[in-house]
Amino acid sequence: MLALTRKKGESIIISDNIEIVVISIKGEQVKLGINAPRSIPVNRKEIYELIVASNKESASNFNLSAFKDLNSDLKKKDKSD
C-alpha cells in the first residue's frame, strides 16, 4: 500500500483520469472529492462489499437448467421463423 500525506486542497492523481482531492478535514474525518470518468465505479468500501455479496447471492440462485431450457426454446423459435 502506498501511503501519502496531503493537506486540504491538495490532490492525488491516479493514472491519467482519476483525481482525488482533500476537500476538508474535521477531527478524524476527512472529506474527499473524486473526479473520475463515469465508466469507473466509485463506491465506499462498505457499499462495494454489499454489492459483491449481492452479486454472489444472485449468481448462486441462478438456475442453469432453466436457462438452458429457455435458450433451447429460443433457438427452436428462431429456426421456425
C-alpha positions in Angstrom: 0.0 0.0 0.0 1.2 3.5 -0.9 0.7 6.0 1.9 0.7 9.7 1.0 0.3 12.8 3.1 -1.9 15.5 1.7 -3.3 18.8 3.1 -6.7 20.4 2.4 -6.9 21.4 -1.2 -4.2 19.1 -2.3 -4.8 16.1 -4.6 -3.6 12.8 -5.8 -3.7 11.7 -9.4 -4.2 8.0 -10.3 -3.4 7.1 -13.9 -4.3 9.9 -16.3 -8.0 10.2 -15.5 -8.7 9.9 -11.7 -8.1 12.8 -9.2 -8.7 12.5 -5.5 -8.9 15.9 -3.7 -8.8 16.5 0.0 -11.8 18.8 0.5 -11.9 19.2 4.2 -10.5 17.7 7.5 -12.6 17.8 10.7 -11.1 16.0 13.6 -10.6 12.4 12.5 -12.9 12.7 9.5 -11.5 13.6 6.0 -13.8 14.6 3.1 -12.5 13.6 -0.3 -13.7 14.6 -3.7 -13.2 12.2 -6.6 -13.0 13.2 -10.2 -13.3 10.0 -12.4 -14.9 9.0 -15.7 -18.5 7.8 -15.3 -17.4 4.5 -16.7 -15.3 3.9 -13.5 -17.5 2.9 -10.5 -16.5 4.7 -7.3 -18.0 3.4 -4.0 -17.3 3.4 -0.3 -15.7 0.1 0.7 -18.8 -1.0 2.8 -21.1 -0.3 -0.2 -18.8 -2.2 -2.6 -18.7 -5.2 -0.2 -22.6 -5.2 -0.2 -22.7 -5.1 -4.0 -20.2 -8.0 -4.2 -22.2 -10.1 -1.7 -25.5 -9.3 -3.5 -23.9 -10.4 -6.8 -22.6 -13.6 -5.3 -26.1 -14.4 -3.9 -27.8 -13.7 -7.2 -25.3 -15.9 -9.0 -25.8 -18.8 -6.5 -29.6 -18.6 -7.1 -29.1 -18.8 -10.9 -31.0 -21.8 -12.3 -28.7 -23.1 -15.1 -31.1 -25.8 -16.1 -34.0 -23.4 -16.6 -31.6 -21.1 -18.6 -30.6 -23.9 -20.9 -34.2 -24.8 -21.5 -35.1 -21.2 -22.3 -32.1 -20.9 -24.6 -33.1 -24.1 -26.4 -36.7 -22.9 -26.8 -35.5 -19.6 -28.2 -33.2 -21.4 -30.7 -36.1 -23.6 -31.9 -38.3 -20.5 -32.2 -35.7 -18.7 -34.3 -35.4 -21.7 -36.7 -39.2 -21.8 -37.1 -39.4 -18.1 -38.0 
